[in-house]
Amino acid sequence: AGRVLIECVDSIPLMGGESADVRQKVLTAVILGYIDFVRQAGYRTLHLRVPPADEDATHIFNARSSSIRAEATHRMSSWFKRLLEACKSRGMVTRFDSSGHMIALEDFPKDVLPAPLGALELKATAMTTLNHPRFFVAELSTPEGK
């Protein structure tokens, strides 16, 4: 039925003083919980978008240099893939696909993003070659009894 979009996940210290590893585990648990929640609520398609490193809104809480944003973009791409693999192994996702370009994914329509971002992504697609995916589409499984 419905679609859900996740993007702009930032990894600021959540509890004060925790290690990056602990913070990653907490954020992973929160996102996995959210994905299961929307699946239980009846949503059937999950879209994940890794904002490009040059987009101003890449990080919500802290302004970052372009080199840090580029590294974060690559790491977020890897993390989203691991999240979807975990969802698949837990039976929350039946399948997923990814690409460096939005138009390469049939199930990632331009209108999933706000109009200005969708237009920018389509323009960027024609100009960039990426070695890691920035767009992910997952089919959420139907919960038992629904």
Protein Blocks (a to p, Z undefined) as FASTA:
>chain_A
ZZcddehiacddfkgoiafklmmmmmmmmmmmmmmmmmmnopabdcdddddfklmklpmk
bccdfklmmmmmmmmmmmmmmmmmmmmmnopafbdcddfbfklpmklcfklpcfklmmmm
mmmmmmpccfbdfbdcddddddehZZ
